[in-house]
């Protein structure tokens, strides 16, 4: 009943947005995207994740999407057998759900979402790495249990690797480095994470970014 109520709430708000002509990436009123998250069609999975990401811009939707059980299939989109485009949008949807929402932050960790996000930090696609780092940023934000879980799962080393100063040249590389620095900024509030960051040479890389990075990247580096 609790999940059904959440589904009805999201459905109602989606229908209202449709009537008002708000952007919805072509999704009709209803919950077709929820079923499509578990489709065998990779393109439908990708489109469903995009729909979740857009719906989650509304805070009430964000809360109800988590409560209706969408987090588990979204984490499933991060499996290694999925294409990069699905990985990117699955991570982006989890990023959106975790932003400023303690309930979703906790649920993503509880359902095992941290490990596959860390694995995506080693993807061959920069866009996938960026979304995974950004999702970890939001999961760690003001959430001490998640900070500890992310550190224990081994995220510090791959995040530090993404701070390579040479990545600060070019728009995509700068965005990737900013996302990694953002995750480390939130994680460094945890003493064990800060110690790992020091041991793995992250401090030196952050200093290099202060000299070579974009203004936002420099701010992230200085704050960390």
Long-range contacts (C-beta under 8 A, 24 or more apart in sequence): 2-67, 3-67, 3-68, 3-69, 6-63, 6-64, 6-65, 6-67, 6-68, 7-31, 7-34, 7-64, 7-68, 9-60, 9-64, 10-55, 10-61, 10-64, 10-65, 10-68, 13-55, 13-58, 13-60, 13-61, 14-55, 14-61, 23-54, 24-51, 24-54, 25-50, 25-51, 25-54, 27-51, 34-68, 34-70, 37-70, 37-73, 37-74, 37-76, 37-77, 38-73, 38-76, 42-82, 42-83, 42-85, 42-86, 45-77, 45-82, 45-86, 45-90, 46-85, 46-86, 46-89, 49-74, 49-77, 49-86, 49-89, 49-90, 49-92, 49-93, 50-89, 50-92, 50-93, 52-93, 52-96, 52-97, 53-89, 53-92, 53-93, 53-95, 53-96, 56-93, 56-96, 56-97, 56-99, 57-96, 59-100, 59-101, 62-96, 62-97, 62-99, 62-101, 62-104, 63-101, 63-103, 63-104, 65-97, 66-97, 66-101, 66-103, 66-104, 66-107, 67-103, 70-97, 71-97, 71-104, 71-107, 71-108, 71-111, 71-113, 72-111, 74-113, 75-108, 75-111, 75-112, 75-113, 75-116, 78-113, 78-116, 78-117, 78-119, 78-120, 79-116, 80-119, 84-123, 84-124, 84-125, 84-127, 84-128, 87-120, 87-123, 87-125, 87-128, 87-131, 87-132, 88-125, 88-127, 88-128, 88-131, 89-131, 91-117, 91-120, 91-128, 91-131, 91-132, 91-134, 91-135, 92-131, 92-134, 92-135, 94-135, 95-131, 95-134, 95-135, 95-137, 95-138, 98-135, 98-138, 98-139, 98-141, 99-138, 99-141, 100-138, 100-141, 102-143, 105-138, 105-139, 105-141, 105-143, 105-146, 106-143, 106-145, 106-146, 108-139, 109-139, 109-145, 109-146, 109-149, 113-139, 114-139, 114-146, 114-149, 114-150, 114-153, 114-155, 115-153, 118-150, 118-153, 118-154, 118-155, 118-158, 121-155, 121-158, 121-159, 121-161, 121-162, 122-158, 126-172, 126-173, 126-176, 127-172, 129-162, 129-176, 129-179, 130-172, 130-175, 130-176, 130-179, 131-179, 133-159, 133-162, 133-176, 133-179, 133-180, 133-182, 133-183, 134-179, 134-182, 134-183, 136-183, 137-179, 137-182, 137-183, 137-185, 137-186, 140-183, 140-186, 140-187, 141-186, 142-186, 144-190, 147-186, 147-187, 147-189, 147-190, 147-193, 148-190, 148-192, 148-193, 150-187, 150-193, 151-187, 151-190, 151-192, 151-193, 151-196, 155-183, 155-187, 156-184, 156-187, 156-193, 156-196, 156-197, 156-200, 156-202, 157-196, 157-200, 159-183, 159-184, 159-187, 159-202, 160-184, 160-197, 160-200, 160-201, 160-202, 160-205, 163-202, 163-205, 163-206, 163-208, 163-209, 164-205, 165-205, 165-208, 165-209, 165-211, 165-212, 165-213, 168-209, 168-212, 168-213, 168-214, 168-217, 169-212, 174-213, 174-214, 174-217, 177-209, 177-213, 177-217, 178-213, 178-214, 178-216, 178-217, 178-220, 181-206, 181-209, 181-217, 181-220, 181-221, 181-224, 182-220, 184-220, 184-224, 185-220, 185-223, 185-224, 188-224, 197-224
